[in-house]
Amino acid sequence: MNDSSSSRRQEYKALALVIVVFFPLLTIMLISSYGFLVWFSQLLLGPPGHG
């Protein structure tokens, strides 16, 4: 009983780490990479025009 309780506690700690640290960092990295991609494409191709 005690072993499964400590194992479950470790799983909750790992889940909290993923939710609190990993997902926000992943989101920031994805948004930043998209912004860099847009900035770099406008650097090479010029700003968007009228059409």
mmCIF entry with sequence, helices, sheets and N, C-alpha, C, O atoms, coordinates in Angstrom:
data_MODEL
# 
_entry.id   MODEL 
# 
_entity.id                         1 
_entity.type                       polymer 
_entity.pdbx_number_of_molecules   1 
# 
_entity_poly.entity_id                      1 
_entity_poly.type                           'polypeptide(L)' 
_entity_poly.nstd_linkage                   no 
_entity_poly.nstd_monomer                   no 
_entity_poly.pdbx_seq_one_letter_code       MNDSSSSRRQEYKALALVIVVFFPLLTIMLISSYGFLVWFSQLLLGPPGHG 
_entity_poly.pdbx_seq_one_letter_code_can   MNDSSSSRRQEYKALALVIVVFFPLLTIMLISSYGFLVWFSQLLLGPPGHG 
_entity_poly.pdbx_strand_id                 A 
# 
loop_
_entity_poly_seq.entity_id 
_entity_poly_seq.num 
_entity_poly_seq.mon_id 
_entity_poly_seq.hetero 
1 1  MET n 
1 2  ASN n 
1 3  ASP n 
1 4  SER n 
1 5  SER n 
1 6  SER n 
1 7  SER n 
1 8  ARG n 
1 9  ARG n 
1 10 GLN n 
1 11 GLU n 
1 12 TYR n 
1 13 LYS n 
1 14 ALA n 
1 15 LEU n 
1 16 ALA n 
1 17 LEU n 
1 18 VAL n 
1 19 ILE n 
1 20 VAL n 
1 21 VAL n 
1 22 PHE n 
1 23 PHE n 
1 24 PRO n 
1 25 LEU n 
1 26 LEU n 
1 27 THR n 
1 28 ILE n 
1 29 MET n 
1 30 LEU n 
1 31 ILE n 
1 32 SER n 
1 33 SER n 
1 34 TYR n 
1 35 GLY n 
1 36 PHE n 
1 37 LEU n 
1 38 VAL n 
1 39 TRP n 
1 40 PHE n 
1 41 SER n 
1 42 GLN n 
1 43 LEU n 
1 44 LEU n 
1 45 LEU n 
1 46 GLY n 
1 47 PRO n 
1 48 PRO n 
1 49 GLY n 
1 50 HIS n 
1 51 GLY n 
# 
_struct_asym.id          A 
_struct_asym.entity_id   1 
# 
loop_
_struct_conf.conf_type_id 
_struct_conf.id 
_struct_conf.pdbx_PDB_helix_id 
_struct_conf.beg_label_comp_id 
_struct_conf.beg_label_asym_id 
_struct_conf.beg_label_seq_id 
_struct_conf.pdbx_beg_PDB_ins_code 
_struct_conf.end_label_comp_id 
_struct_conf.end_label_asym_id 
_struct_conf.end_label_seq_id 
_struct_conf.pdbx_end_PDB_ins_code 
_struct_conf.beg_auth_comp_id 
_struct_conf.beg_auth_asym_id 
_struct_conf.beg_auth_seq_id 
_struct_conf.end_auth_comp_id 
_struct_conf.end_auth_asym_id 
_struct_conf.end_auth_seq_id 
_struct_conf.pdbx_PDB_helix_class 
_struct_conf.details 
_struct_conf.pdbx_PDB_helix_length 
HELX_P HELX_P1 AA1 ASN A 2  ? LEU A 17 ? ASN A 2  LEU A 17 1 ? 16 
HELX_P HELX_P2 AA2 VAL A 18 ? PHE A 22 ? VAL A 18 PHE A 22 3 ? 5  
HELX_P HELX_P3 AA3 PHE A 23 ? LEU A 45 ? PHE A 23 LEU A 45 1 ? 23 
# 
_struct_conf_type.id          HELX_P 
_struct_conf_type.criteria    ? 
_struct_conf_type.reference   ? 
# 
loop_
_atom_site.group_PDB 
_atom_site.id 
_atom_site.type_symbol 
_atom_site.label_atom_id 
_atom_site.label_alt_id 
_atom_site.label_comp_id 
_atom_site.label_asym_id 
_atom_site.label_entity_id 
_atom_site.label_seq_id 
_atom_site.pdbx_PDB_ins_code 
_atom_site.Cartn_x 
_atom_site.Cartn_y 
_atom_site.Cartn_z 
_atom_site.occupancy 
_atom_site.B_iso_or_equiv 
_atom_site.pdbx_formal_charge 
_atom_site.auth_seq_id 
_atom_site.auth_comp_id 
_atom_site.auth_asym_id 
_atom_site.auth_atom_id 
_atom_site.pdbx_PDB_model_num 
ATOM 1   N N  . MET A 1 1  ? 0.826  -1.201 0.000   1.00 0.00 ? 1  MET A N  1 
ATOM 2   C CA . MET A 1 1  ? 0.000  0.000  0.000   1.00 0.00 ? 1  MET A CA 1 
ATOM 3   C C  . MET A 1 1  ? 0.866  1.259  0.000   1.00 0.00 ? 1  MET A C  1 
ATOM 4   O O  . MET A 1 1  ? 0.594  2.216  -0.726  1.00 0.00 ? 1  MET A O  1 
ATOM 5   N N  . ASN A 1 2  ? 1.906  1.241  0.824   1.00 0.00 ? 2  ASN A N  1 
ATOM 6   C CA . ASN A 1 2  ? 2.766  2.409  0.925   1.00 0.00 ? 2  ASN A CA 1 
ATOM 7   C C  . ASN A 1 2  ? 3.572  2.611  -0.350  1.00 0.00 ? 2  ASN A C  1 
ATOM 8   O O  . ASN A 1 2  ? 3.836  3.744  -0.753  1.00 0.00 ? 2  ASN A O  1 
ATOM 9   N N  . ASP A 1 3  ? 3.967  1.499  -0.989  1.00 0.00 ? 3  ASP A N  1 
ATOM 10  C CA . ASP A 1 3  ? 4.759  1.601  -2.210  1.00 0.00 ? 3  ASP A CA 1 
ATOM 11  C C  . ASP A 1 3  ? 3.950  2.217  -3.343  1.00 0.00 ? 3  ASP A C  1 
ATOM 12  O O  . ASP A 1 3  ? 4.461  3.060  -4.081  1.00 0.00 ? 3  ASP A O  1 
ATOM 13  N N  . SER A 1 4  ? 2.691  1.803  -3.489  1.00 0.00 ? 4  SER A N  1 
ATOM 14  C CA . SER A 1 4  ? 1.854  2.373  -4.549  1.00 0.00 ? 4  SER A CA 1 
ATOM 15  C C  . SER A 1 4  ? 1.515  3.821  -4.253  1.00 0.00 ? 4  SER A C  1 
ATOM 16  O O  . SER A 1 4  ? 1.332  4.618  -5.173  1.00 0.00 ? 4  SER A O  1 
ATOM 17  N N  . SER A 1 5  ? 1.431  4.168  -2.974  1.00 0.00 ? 5  SER A N  1 
ATOM 18  C CA . SER A 1 5  ? 1.144  5.551  -2.597  1.00 0.00 ? 5  SER A CA 1 
ATOM 19  C C  . SER A 1 5  ? 2.307  6.467  -2.961  1.00 0.00 ? 5  SER A C  1 
ATOM 20  O O  . SER A 1 5  ? 2.096  7.568  -3.468  1.00 0.00 ? 5  SER A O  1 
ATOM 21  N N  . SER A 1 6  ? 3.530  6.016  -2.705  1.00 0.00 ? 6  SER A N  1 
ATOM 22  C CA . SER A 1 6  ? 4.696  6.836  -3.052  1.00 0.00 ? 6  SER A CA 1 
ATOM 23  C C  . SER A 1 6  ? 4.877  6.896  -4.564  1.00 0.00 ? 6  SER A C  1 
ATOM 24  O O  . SER A 1 6  ? 5.311  7.913  -5.106  1.00 0.00 ? 6  SER A O  1 
ATOM 25  N N  . SER A 1 7  ? 4.541  5.795  -5.243  1.00 0.00 ? 7  SER A N  1 
ATOM 26  C CA . SER A 1 7  ? 4.629  5.794  -6.705  1.00 0.00 ? 7  SER A CA 1 
ATOM 27  C C  . SER A 1 7  ? 3.614  6.762  -7.308  1.00 0.00 ? 7  SER A C  1 
ATOM 28  O O  . SER A 1 7  ? 3.908  7.485  -8.260  1.00 0.00 ? 7  SER A O  1 
ATOM 29  N N  . ARG A 1 8  ? 2.419  6.757  -6.732  1.00 0.00 ? 8  ARG A N  1 
ATOM 30  C CA . ARG A 1 8  ? 1.382  7.669  -7.214  1.00 0.00 ? 8  ARG A CA 1 
ATOM 31  C C  . ARG A 1 8  ? 1.775  9.124  -6.935  1.00 0.00 ? 8  ARG A C  1 
ATOM 32  O O  . ARG A 1 8  ? 1.512  10.008 -7.750  1.00 0.00 ? 8  ARG A O  1 
ATOM 33  N N  . ARG A 1 9  ? 2.401  9.367  -5.785  1.00 0.00 ? 9  ARG A N  1 
ATOM 34  C CA . ARG A 1 9  ? 2.849  10.716 -5.441  1.00 0.00 ? 9  ARG A CA 1 
ATOM 35  C C  . ARG A 1 9  ? 3.926  11.182 -6.433  1.00 0.00 ? 9  ARG A C  1 
ATOM 36  O O  . ARG A 1 9  ? 3.932  12.344 -6.840  1.00 0.00 ? 9  ARG A O  1 
ATOM 37  N N  . GLN A 1 10 ? 4.833  10.279 -6.821  1.00 0.00 ? 10 GLN A N  1 
ATOM 38  C CA . GLN A 1 10 ? 5.851  10.629 -7.812  1.00 0.00 ? 10 GLN A CA 1 
ATOM 39  C C  . GLN A 1 10 ? 5.214  10.926 -9.163  1.00 0.00 ? 10 GLN A C  1 
ATOM 40  O O  . GLN A 1 10 ? 5.656  11.831 -9.870  1.00 0.00 ? 10 GLN A O  1 
ATOM 41  N N  . GLU A 1 11 ? 4.188  10.181 -9.523  1.00 0.00 ? 11 GLU A N  1 
ATOM 42  C CA . GLU A 1 11 ? 3.504  10.438 -10.788 1.00 0.00 ? 11 GLU A CA 1 
ATOM 43  C C  . GLU A 1 11 ? 2.820  11.802 -10.777 1.00 0.00 ? 11 GLU A C  1 
ATOM 44  O O  . GLU A 1 11 ? 2.837  12.513 -11.782 1.00 0.00 ? 11 GLU A O  1 
ATOM 45  N N  . TYR A 1 12 ? 2.219  12.169 -9.649  1.00 0.00 ? 12 TYR A N  1 
ATOM 46  C CA . TYR A 1 12 ? 1.588  13.492 -9.547  1.00 0.00 ? 12 TYR A CA 1 
ATOM 47  C C  . TYR A 1 12 ? 2.626  14.610 -9.610  1.00 0.00 ? 12 TYR A C  1 
ATOM 48  O O  . TYR A 1 12 ? 2.376  15.658 -10.206 1.00 0.00 ? 12 TYR A O  1 
ATOM 49  N N  . LYS A 1 13 ? 3.788  14.390 -8.998  1.00 0.00 ? 13 LYS A N  1 
ATOM 50  C CA . LYS A 1 13 ? 4.854  15.386 -9.079  1.00 0.00 ? 13 LYS A CA 1 
ATOM 51  C C  . LYS A 1 13 ? 5.347  15.539 -10.510 1.00 0.00 ? 13 LYS A C  1 
ATOM 52  O O  . LYS A 1 13 ? 5.601  16.652 -10.968 1.00 0.00 ? 13 LYS A O  1 
ATOM 53  N N  . ALA A 1 14 ? 5.482  14.416 -11.218 1.00 0.00 ? 14 ALA A N  1 
ATOM 54  C CA . ALA A 1 14 ? 5.913  14.473 -12.609 1.00 0.00 ? 14 ALA A CA 1 
ATOM 55  C C  . ALA A 1 14 ? 4.859  15.169 -13.468 1.00 0.00 ? 14 ALA A C  1 
ATOM 56  O O  . ALA A 1 14 ? 5.198  15.954 -14.353 1.00 0.00 ? 14 ALA A O  1 
ATOM 57  N N  . LEU A 1 15 ? 3.600  14.887 -13.213 1.00 0.00 ? 15 LEU A N  1 
ATOM 58  C CA . LEU A 1 15 ? 2.518  15.536 -13.953 1.00 0.00 ? 15 LEU A CA 1 
ATOM 59  C C  . LEU A 1 15 ? 2.512  17.042 -13.689 1.00 0.00 ? 15 LEU A C  1 
ATOM 60  O O  . LEU A 1 15 ? 2.342  17.837 -14.614 1.00 0.00 ? 15 LEU A O  1 
ATOM 61  N N  . ALA A 1 16 ? 2.695  17.426 -12.443 1.00 0.00 ? 16 ALA A N  1 
ATOM 62  C CA . ALA A 1 16 ? 2.746  18.853 -12.108 1.00 0.00 ? 16 ALA A CA 1 
ATOM 63  C C  . ALA A 1 16 ? 3.937  19.521 -12.785 1.00 0.00 ? 16 ALA A C  1 
ATOM 64  O O  . ALA A 1 16 ? 3.826  20.652 -13.256 1.00 0.00 ? 16 ALA A O  1 
ATOM 65  N N  . LEU A 1 17 ? 5.075  18.833 -12.837 1.00 0.00 ? 17 LEU A N  1 
ATOM 66  C CA . LEU A 1 17 ? 6.246  19.382 -13.515 1.00 0.00 ? 17 LEU A CA 1 
ATOM 67  C C  . LEU A 1 17 ? 5.960  19.591 -14.999 1.00 0.00 ? 17 LEU A C  1 
ATOM 68  O O  . LEU A 1 17 ? 6.324  20.620 -15.567 1.00 0.00 ? 17 LEU A O  1 
ATOM 69  N N  . VAL A 1 18 ? 5.315  18.623 -15.617 1.00 0.00 ? 18 VAL A N  1 
ATOM 70  C CA . VAL A 1 18 ? 4.998  18.744 -17.043 1.00 0.00 ? 18 VAL A CA 1 
ATOM 71  C C  . VAL A 1 18 ? 4.021  19.889 -17.277 1.00 0.00 ? 18 VAL A C  1 
ATOM 72  O O  . VAL A 1 18 ? 4.185  20.659 -18.223 1.00 0.00 ? 18 VAL A O  1 
ATOM 73  N N  . ILE A 1 19 ? 3.005  20.007 -16.424 1.00 0.00 ? 19 ILE A N  1 
ATOM 74  C CA . ILE A 1 19 ? 1.989  21.045 -16.614 1.00 0.00 ? 19 ILE A CA 1 
ATOM 75  C C  . ILE A 1 19 ? 2.561  22.429 -16.328 1.00 0.00 ? 19 ILE A C  1 
ATOM 76  O O  . ILE A 1 19 ? 2.294  23.372 -17.072 1.00 0.00 ? 19 ILE A O  1 
ATOM 77  N N  . VAL A 1 20 ? 3.340  22.561 -15.266 1.00 0.00 ? 20 VAL A N  1 
ATOM 78  C CA . VAL A 1 20 ? 3.806  23.874 -14.825 1.00 0.00 ? 20 VAL A CA 1 
ATOM 79  C C  . VAL A 1 20 ? 5.029  24.334 -15.606 1.00 0.00 ? 20 VAL A C  1 
ATOM 80  O O  . VAL A 1 20 ? 5.178  25.530 -15.856 1.00 0.00 ? 20 VAL A O  1 
ATOM 81  N N  . VAL A 1 21 ? 5.907  23.417 -15.995 1.00 0.00 ? 21 VAL A N  1 
ATOM 82  C CA . VAL A 1 21 ? 7.174  23.808 -16.620 1.00 0.00 ? 21 VAL A CA 1 
ATOM 83  C C  . VAL A 1 21 ? 7.194  23.487 -18.112 1.00 0.00 ? 21 VAL A C  1 
ATOM 84  O O  . VAL A 1 21 ? 7.470  24.363 -18.931 1.00 0.00 ? 21 VAL A O  1 
ATOM 85  N N  . PHE A 1 22 ? 6.904  22.241 -18.466 1.00 0.00 ? 22 PHE A N  1 
ATOM 86  C CA . PHE A 1 22 ? 7.127  21.798 -19.838 1.00 0.00 ? 22 PHE A CA 1 
ATOM 87  C C  . PHE A 1 22 ? 6.157  22.429 -20.828 1.00 0.00 ? 22 PHE A C  1 
ATOM 88  O O  . PHE A 1 22 ? 6.586  22.933 -21.866 1.00 0.00 ? 22 PHE A O  1 
ATOM 89  N N  . PHE A 1 23 ? 4.861  22.413 -20.534 1.00 0.00 ? 23 PHE A N  1 
ATOM 90  C CA . PHE A 1 23 ? 3.888  22.960 -21.477 1.00 0.00 ? 23 PHE A CA 1 
ATOM 91  C C  . PHE A 1 23 ? 4.060  24.466 -21.706 1.00 0.00 ? 23 PHE A C  1 
ATOM 92  O O  . PHE A 1 23 ? 4.008  24.898 -22.857 1.00 0.00 ? 23 PHE A O  1 
ATOM 93  N N  . PRO A 1 24 ? 4.261  25.285 -20.666 1.00 0.00 ? 24 PRO A N  1 
ATOM 94  C CA . PRO A 1 24 ? 4.496  26.707 -20.938 1.00 0.00 ? 24 PRO A CA 1 
ATOM 95  C C  . PRO A 1 24 ? 5.770  26.953 -21.750 1.00 0.00 ? 24 PRO A C  1 
ATOM 96  O O  . PRO A 1 24 ? 5.774  27.798 -22.645 1.00 0.00 ? 24 PRO A O  1 
ATOM 97  N N  . LEU A 1 25 ? 6.842  26.230 -21.450 1.00 0.00 ? 25 LEU A N  1 
ATOM 98  C CA . LEU A 1 25 ? 8.076  26.405 -22.226 1.00 0.00 ? 25 LEU A CA 1 
ATOM 99  C C  . LEU A 1 25 ? 7.880  25.978 -23.676 1.00 0.00 ? 25 LEU A C  1 
ATOM 100 O O  . LEU A 1 25 ? 8.378  26.634 -24.590 1.00 0.00 ? 25 LEU A O  1 
ATOM 101 N N  . LEU A 1 26 ? 7.163  24.891 -23.885 1.00 0.00 ? 26 LEU A N  1 
ATOM 102 C CA . LEU A 1 26 ? 6.895  24.434 -25.244 1.00 0.00 ? 26 LEU A CA 1 
ATOM 103 C C  . LEU A 1 26 ? 6.054  25.455 -26.004 1.00 0.00 ? 26 LEU A C  1 
ATOM 104 O O  . LEU A 1 26 ? 6.304  25.708 -27.183 1.00 0.00 ? 26 LEU A O  1 
ATOM 105 N N  . THR A 1 27 ? 5.070  26.038 -25.345 1.00 0.00 ? 27 THR A N  1 
ATOM 106 C CA . THR A 1 27 ? 4.232  27.049 -25.971 1.00 0.00 ? 27 THR A CA 1 
ATOM 107 C C  . THR A 1 27 ? 5.042  28.288 -26.332 1.00 0.00 ? 27 THR A C  1 
ATOM 108 O O  . THR A 1 27 ? 4.904  28.825 -27.431 1.00 0.00 ? 27 THR A O  1 
ATOM 109 N N  . ILE A 1 28 ? 5.882  28.740 -25.415 1.00 0.00 ? 28 ILE A N  1 
ATOM 110 C CA . ILE A 1 28 ? 6.724  29.908 -25.690 1.00 0.00 ? 28 ILE A CA 1 
ATOM 111 C C  . ILE A 1 28 ? 7.671  29.623 -26.844 1.00 0.00 ? 28 ILE A C  1 
ATOM 112 O O  . ILE A 1 28 ? 7.884  30.486 -27.696 1.00 0.00 ? 28 ILE A O  1 
ATOM 113 N N  . MET A 1 29 ? 8.241  28.425 -26.882 1.00 0.00 ? 29 MET A N  1 
ATOM 114 C CA . MET A 1 29 ? 9.157  28.076 -27.969 1.00 0.00 ? 29 MET A CA 1 
ATOM 115 C C  . MET A 1 29 ? 8.440  28.028 -29.310 1.00 0.00 ? 29 MET A C  1 
ATOM 116 O O  . MET A 1 29 ? 8.986  28.487 -30.314 1.00 0.00 ? 29 MET A O  1 
ATOM 117 N N  . LEU A 1 30 ? 7.228  27.481 -29.348 1.00 0.00 ? 30 LEU A N  1 
ATOM 118 C CA . LEU A 1 30 ? 6.486  27.406 -30.606 1.00 0.00 ? 30 LEU A CA 1 
ATOM 119 C C  . LEU A 1 30 ? 6.103  28.794 -31.109 1.00 0.00 ? 30 LEU A C  1 
ATOM 120 O O  . LEU A 1 30 ? 6.249  29.083 -32.297 1.00 0.00 ? 30 LEU A O  1 
ATOM 121 N N  . ILE A 1 31 ? 5.617  29.651 -30.220 1.00 0.00 ? 31 ILE A N  1 
ATOM 122 C CA . ILE A 1 31 ? 5.223  31.004 -30.622 1.00 0.00 ? 31 ILE A CA 1 
ATOM 123 C C  . ILE A 1 31 ? 6.442  31.800 -31.056 1.00 0.00 ? 31 ILE A C  1 
ATOM 124 O O  . ILE A 1 31 ? 6.382  32.544 -32.035 1.00 0.00 ? 31 ILE A O  1 
ATOM 125 N N  . SER A 1 32 ? 7.550  31.651 -30.337 1.00 0.00 ? 32 SER A N  1 
ATOM 126 C CA . SER A 1 32 ? 8.774  32.369 -30.705 1.00 0.00 ? 32 SER A CA 1 
ATOM 127 C C  . SER A 1 32 ? 9.313  31.903 -32.048 1.00 0.00 ? 32 SER A C  1 
ATOM 128 O O  . SER A 1 32 ? 9.762  32.720 -32.852 1.00 0.00 ? 32 SER A O  1 
ATOM 129 N N  . SER A 1 33 ? 9.273  30.608 -32.297 1.00 0.00 ? 33 SER A N  1 
ATOM 130 C CA . SER A 1 33 ? 9.779  30.114 -33.570 1.00 0.00 ? 33 SER A CA 1 
ATOM 131 C C  . SER A 1 33 ? 8.887  30.575 -34.721 1.00 0.00 ? 33 SER A C  1 
ATOM 132 O O  . SER A 1 33 ? 9.390  30.852 -35.810 1.00 0.00 ? 33 SER A O  1 
ATOM 133 N N  . TYR A 1 34 ? 7.575  30.662 -34.504 1.00 0.00 ? 34 TYR A N  1 
ATOM 134 C CA . TYR A 1 34 ? 6.688  31.178 -35.541 1.00 0.00 ? 34 TYR A CA 1 
ATOM 135 C C  . TYR A 1 34 ? 6.988  32.656 -35.814 1.00 0.00 ? 34 TYR A C  1 
ATOM 136 O O  . TYR A 1 34 ? 7.040  33.081 -36.967 1.00 0.00 ? 34 TYR A O  1 
ATOM 137 N N  . GLY A 1 35 ? 7.183  33.427 -34.751 1.00 0.00 ? 35 GLY A N  1 
ATOM 138 C CA . GLY A 1 35 ? 7.528  34.839 -34.933 1.00 0.00 ? 35 GLY A CA 1 
ATOM 139 C C  . GLY A 1 35 ? 8.851  35.014 -35.651 1.00 0.00 ? 35 GLY A C  1 
ATOM 140 O O  . GLY A 1 35 ? 8.985  35.899 -36.496 1.00 0.00 ? 35 GLY A O  1 
ATOM 141 N N  . PHE A 1 36 ? 9.832  34.179 -35.326 1.00 0.00 ? 36 PHE A N  1 
ATOM 142 C CA . PHE A 1 36 ? 11.117 34.253 -36.021 1.00 0.00 ? 36 PHE A CA 1 
ATOM 143 C C  . PHE A 1 36 ? 10.962 33.883 -37.481 1.00 0.00 ? 36 PHE A C  1 
ATOM 144 O O  . PHE A 1 36 ? 11.583 34.497 -38.348 1.00 0.00 ? 36 PHE A O  1 
ATOM 145 N N  . LEU A 1 37 ? 10.138 32.883 -37.763 1.00 0.00 ? 37 LEU A N  1 
ATOM 146 C CA . LEU A 1 37 ? 9.910  32.477 -39.147 1.00 0.00 ? 37 LEU A CA 1 
ATOM 147 C C  . LEU A 1 37 ? 9.268  33.604 -39.950 1.00 0.00 ? 37 LEU A C  1 
ATOM 148 O O  . LEU A 1 37 ? 9.666  33.859 -41.087 1.00 0.00 ? 37 LEU A O  1 
ATOM 149 N N  . VAL A 1 38 ? 8.286  34.276 -39.372 1.00 0.00 ? 38 VAL A N  1 
ATOM 150 C CA . VAL A 1 38 ? 7.636  35.399 -40.050 1.00 0.00 ? 38 VAL A CA 1 
ATOM 151 C C  . VAL A 1 38 ? 8.629  36.532 -40.249 1.00 0.00 ? 38 VAL A C  1 
ATOM 152 O O  . VAL A 1 38 ? 8.687  37.115 -41.332 1.00 0.00 ? 38 VAL A O  1 
ATOM 153 N N  . TRP A 1 39 ? 9.414  36.856 -39.219 1.00 0.00 ? 39 TRP A N  1 
ATOM 154 C CA . TRP A 1 39 ? 10.387 37.938 -39.312 1.00 0.00 ? 39 TRP A CA 1 
ATOM 155 C C  . TRP A 1 39 ? 11.429 37.631 -40.381 1.00 0.00 ? 39 TRP A C  1 
ATOM 156 O O  . TRP A 1 39 ? 11.781 38.505 -41.173 1.00 0.00 ? 39 TRP A O  1 
ATOM 157 N N  . PHE A 1 40 ? 11.922 36.400 -40.408 1.00 0.00 ? 40 PHE A N  1 
ATOM 158 C CA . PHE A 1 40 ? 12.965 36.044 -41.366 1.00 0.00 ? 40 PHE A CA 1 
ATOM 159 C C  . PHE A 1 40 ? 12.420 36.016 -42.790 1.00 0.00 ? 40 PHE A C  1 
ATOM 160 O O  . PHE A 1 40 ? 13.107 36.424 -43.727 1.00 0.00 ? 40 PHE A O  1 
ATOM 161 N N  . SER A 1 41 ? 11.186 35.536 -42.958 1.00 0.00 ? 41 SER A N  1 
ATOM 162 C CA . SER A 1 41 ? 10.611 35.536 -44.307 1.00 0.00 ? 41 SER A CA 1 
ATOM 163 C C  . SER A 1 41 ? 10.380 36.960 -44.804 1.00 0.00 ? 41 SER A C  1 
ATOM 164 O O  . SER A 1 41 ? 10.552 37.229 -45.993 1.00 0.00 ? 41 SER A O  1 
ATOM 165 N N  . GLN A 1 42 ? 9.995  37.877 -43.916 1.00 0.00 ? 42 GLN A N  1 
ATOM 166 C CA . GLN A 1 42 ? 9.834  39.267 -44.325 1.00 0.00 ? 42 GLN A CA 1 
ATOM 167 C C  . GLN A 1 42 ? 11.181 39.926 -44.574 1.00 0.00 ? 42 GLN A C  1 
ATOM 168 O O  . GLN A 1 42 ? 11.279 40.840 -45.392 1.00 0.00 ? 42 GLN A O  1 
ATOM 169 N N  . LEU A 1 43 ? 12.208 39.479 -43.887 1.00 0.00 ? 43 LEU A N  1 
ATOM 170 C CA . LEU A 1 43 ? 13.557 39.987 -44.134 1.00 0.00 ? 43 LEU A CA 1 
ATOM 171 C C  . LEU A 1 43 ? 14.014 39.601 -45.536 1.00 0.00 ? 43 LEU A C  1 
ATOM 172 O O  . LEU A 1 43 ? 14.642 40.404 -46.226 1.00 0.00 ? 43 LEU A O  1 
ATOM 173 N N  . LEU A 1 44 ? 13.704 38.381 -45.964 1.00 0.00 ? 44 LEU A N  1 
ATOM 174 C CA . LEU A 1 44 ? 14.133 37.901 -47.275 1.00 0.00 ? 44 LEU A CA 1 
ATOM 175 C C  . LEU A 1 44 ? 13.206 38.357 -48.401 1.00 0.00 ? 44 LEU A C  1 
ATOM 176 O O  . LEU A 1 44 ? 13.672 38.752 -49.469 1.00 0.00 ? 44 LEU A O  1 
ATOM 177 N N  . LEU A 1 45 ? 11.909 38.303 -48.165 1.00 0.00 ? 45 LEU A N  1 
ATOM 178 C CA . LEU A 1 45 ? 10.935 38.541 -49.234 1.00 0.00 ? 45 LEU A CA 1 
ATOM 179 C C  . LEU A 1 45 ? 10.341 39.934 -49.204 1.00 0.00 ? 45 LEU A C  1 
ATOM 180 O O  . LEU A 1 45 ? 9.662  40.326 -50.153 1.00 0.00 ? 45 LEU A O  1 
ATOM 181 N N  . GLY A 1 46 ? 10.568 40.677 -48.172 1.00 0.00 ? 46 GLY A N  1 
ATOM 182 C CA . GLY A 1 46 ? 9.972  42.001 -48.042 1.00 0.00 ? 46 GLY A CA 1 
ATOM 183 C C  . GLY A 1 46 ? 8.661  41.932 -47.284 1.00 0.00 ? 46 GLY A C  1 
ATOM 184 O O  . GLY A 1 46 ? 8.098  40.854 -47.097 1.00 0.00 ? 46 GLY A O  1 
ATOM 185 N N  . PRO A 1 47 ? 8.179  43.084 -46.848 1.00 0.00 ? 47 PRO A N  1 
ATOM 186 C CA . PRO A 1 47 ? 6.922  43.083 -46.097 1.00 0.00 ? 47 PRO A CA 1 
ATOM 187 C C  . PRO A 1 47 ? 5.744  42.712 -46.993 1.00 0.00 ? 47 PRO A C  1 
ATOM 188 O O  . PRO A 1 47 ? 5.832  42.816 -48.216 1.00 0.00 ? 47 PRO A O  1 
ATOM 189 N N  . PRO A 1 48 ? 4.644  42.282 -46.381 1.00 0.00 ? 48 PRO A N  1 
ATOM 190 C CA . PRO A 1 48 ? 3.470  41.942 -47.193 1.00 0.00 ? 48 PRO A CA 1 
ATOM 191 C C  . PRO A 1 48 ? 2.929  43.180 -47.905 1.00 0.00 ? 48 PRO A C  1 
ATOM 192 O O  . PRO A 1 48 ? 2.904  44.278 -47.349 1.00 0.00 ? 48 PRO A O  1 
ATOM 193 N N  . GLY A 1 49 ? 2.499  42.974 -49.141 1.00 0.00 ? 49 GLY A N  1 
ATOM 194 C CA . GLY A 1 49 ? 2.038  44.091 -49.955 1.00 0.00 ? 49 GLY A CA 1 
ATOM 195 C C  . GLY A 1 49 ? 0.534  44.151 -50.048 1.00 0.00 ? 49 GLY A C  1 
ATOM 196 O O  . GLY A 1 49 ? -0.186 43.476 -49.313 1.00 0.00 ? 49 GLY A O  1 
ATOM 197 N N  . HIS A 1 50 ? 0.075  44.978 -50.974 1.00 0.00 ? 50 HIS A N  1 
ATOM 198 C CA . HIS A 1 50 ? -1.362 45.174 -51.165 1.00 0.00 ? 50 HIS A CA 1 
ATOM 199 C C  . HIS A 1 50 ? -2.005 44.009 -51.907 1.00 0.00 ? 50 HIS A C  1 
ATOM 200 O O  . HIS A 1 50 ? -3.198 43.749 -51.748 1.00 0.00 ? 50 HIS A O  1 
ATOM 201 N N  . GLY A 1 51 ? -1.226 43.316 -52.708 1.00 0.00 ? 51 GLY A N  1 
ATOM 202 C CA . GLY A 1 51 ? -1.796 42.175 -53.423 1.00 0.00 ? 51 GLY A CA 1 
ATOM 203 C C  . GLY A 1 51 ? -1.837 42.318 -54.896 1.00 0.00 ? 51 GLY A C  1 
ATOM 204 O O  . GLY A 1 51 ? -2.298 41.413 -55.591 1.00 0.00 ? 51 GLY A O  1 
# 
